[in-house]
Every structure is written in structure tokens, then in C-alpha cells.
Amino acid sequence: MSKLNNKVAVVTGAARGLGQAICKRLADDGAKIAMADILDCGETAELCGIDAENIVHRHCDITSAEDIAALKAEVDSRLGGCDILVHSAGIFPNCPFEDMTFEFWKKVLSVNLDSAFHLCKAFVPGMKEKKWGRIIGISSNTFHVAPGTMSAYVASKGGLIGLHRVLSSEYADFGITANTVAPMLTRTAGAEEHFGKDNELFNIVLDWQDIKRPAEAADVVGAVAFLACDDSAFITGQTIPVDGGTIKL
């Protein structure tokens, strides 16, 4: 029997990149999958290769509490509620602090951090009723590296780490764990689109890593799959860097 049989995973940012790879891995491990993205998730649904009755994919603006409520309603009615919440969606624009507007700051925090509030408010009560749950946030090792011109992004990821730490304490008695995974710059479709496929930044980060190759989505999904299953039942409130040895905690 697969490790996640009869479990339901809700994954944001599921249309491509890291979110898509997470959906595929959790499906391979036996989970039913609910995919949320502002982009079409049809390709991801096909990659998962599971029966239509075990999958949900819908347009969802994660900054909208109403969209998340509609997602929850469909997950509850079609799949029986959420067991595993993976918040992978995010944006990573950079801007010098003195040039940054408050509107820019608010947009980054709305997508990367406020959305986690709405998602957890929607799905954690159901986990509490089931006495089992996994909350997994995709943070970033930039919280430790703190590169210039990324103050809004780093603040949002630091907030995500803090939120998960507190949730780990608050819900431990209900069989719920809360952890974050902190990748280095990873070659995904979104990263290549944002920075440019041949951006020197992909090579610069190699100098910081012990493992001298670019990070791929496949390097990150194993940590997520581990945190999603019972093998990690005694691990909570932690941030796991998946960055080739850049950060050593």
C-alpha cells in the first residue's frame, strides 16, 4: 500500500514548476489531489495519471478568501476534505528597498503570506476534526541568505516560517504537523520566465552550494513527500533547507 493512500492533498501553484512536481509525486504516493492555480492545471492533472474522481483542478486566486472557500467546498464534496495542505504558490519580484512602493510590498505579502492565512483558516479545522493533518509551506533559504533587493519576498517567507512554527504548537495535540521546506533558487518554468533561462544568477548560486549542480524541482519534492506522510510524524515546527548545502542549521 502506498504511503498516502486515502489521503487528500491540496496543492497551490499546481499548474507548473514546483507545484506541478509536488502534485505528481504525491499522486504517485497514493494521494488524491486538489490543484489550485490561476493558470490551467489540465497538464498537471494528466501528469498525475489518477482517476478523475480522485482529482480536483480549478482556477483559484489564493489572495481571495472567496476563491479559497469555493475550493474547500469542492474538496469537501468531491474528495472528502483535506489531509495535506501544500502551499507552493508564490511570486518573487525584486526591487531596491528605496524604490519599493507600499503597493508592491502589499502585493508580495498578499500572494506569499496572507494566502497562507486564508488557506489554513479554510482547511485546518477539517484536519482537526480528523485528528490528522500535514501543513507544508514552501518557504525559501533567502530568509537566511537575505539577498539585496528582495526585502518584500524575504519578509513574506520569514512570515510563512513563523506562521508554521506557531501552528505546529497550536495543533500538535490534534495529530497535525506544520513545517516548511526552504529551497534555493530552483530551475522551474516560473523561475526561468522571471529571471531568464540563461541568467547568470543560476550559476552564481552554485558557488554557495556544496553540491555543484542547479537545483531542480525533483530535488525538492522528496522533502515535501516525506513531510506529508507518517514517516515524519514526530517532526513539526521545522524548516528544512533543500539547497545543496548552502545553509547549515
Buried (B, 14 or more C-beta within 10 A) or exposed (E): EEBBEEBBBBBBBBBBBBBBBBBBBBBBBBBBBBBBBBBBBEBBBEBBEBEEEBBBBBBBBBBBBEBBEBBBEBBBEBBBBBBBBBBBBBBBBBBEEEEBEEEEBEBBBBBBBBBBEBBBEBBBBBBBEBEBBBBBBBBBBBBBBEEEBBBBBBBBBBBBBEBBBEBBEEBEEBBBBBBBBBBBBBBBBBBBEEBEEEEEEBEEBBEBBEEEEBBEBEBBBEBBBBBBBEEBEEEBBBBBBBBBEBBEE
